[in-house]
Amino acid sequence: MHPRFLYDLDSCAMRRGLDVAGDGWTLRILREAVYGLTRFDDFANALGGGRGVLSGRLKAMVETGLMARQAYAEPGQRRRAEYHLTDKGWDLVPVLLALGQWSERWTPSPDGPTAKVTERATGRPVVVAMTAEPKARPLAMDDVRVTLGPGARRIG
C-alpha cells in the first residue's frame, strides 16, 4: 500500500482550495473579473456558456466570499447586479498567473502571450515562484499591471 493511504488527507489545504476554486467556470469568471468585467451580461458574452450555469457559479462565488454582489441601475432601467472581486477573490489571482505561466512554458501560443503581467514600478515581468525566503516581498495586485501581449488579436 502506498504511504499516502495511511492518512486521511481530505482536509488538506490543496483539497479545500480546489473545493472553492477548482471548478473551470470559477477560474474563467475570475479571469474575466481580472480583465475588468463586473456585469452578468458581460460575463455571459465573454464566456459564451449557459446563463443558468453562469448564474449558479456567480452565486456560489458570492456565497464563498470570492465576489461581492452590488446593485446598479442605468438611467431609466431596472436595478441589476454587478459582481466585484473581494480580497479573498483577488488573493486567487496568483493561482491564475501561475497557471498562465505554466501554459506559456508548456503550451505556448505561436503569436506570444495574449496578456503581459508586469510590475508597475519597474515594468519587469511578474513571475509566480515558490520560495523559502522569508524576506521575499510579495506583490499586491496594486503593484501589478495587466496589458495586452503580442498574441492578443482584435475581434472583428
PyMOL commands that set and color helices and strands:
alter all, ss='L'
color gray80, all
select helices_A, chain A and resi 3-6+13-21+24-34+40-47+51-63+87-90+93-106+141-143
alter helices_A, ss='H'
color red, helices_A
select strands_A, chain A and resi 67-72+80-85+115-119+144-148
alter strands_A, ss='S'
color yellow, strands_A
deselect
rebuild
show_as cartoon
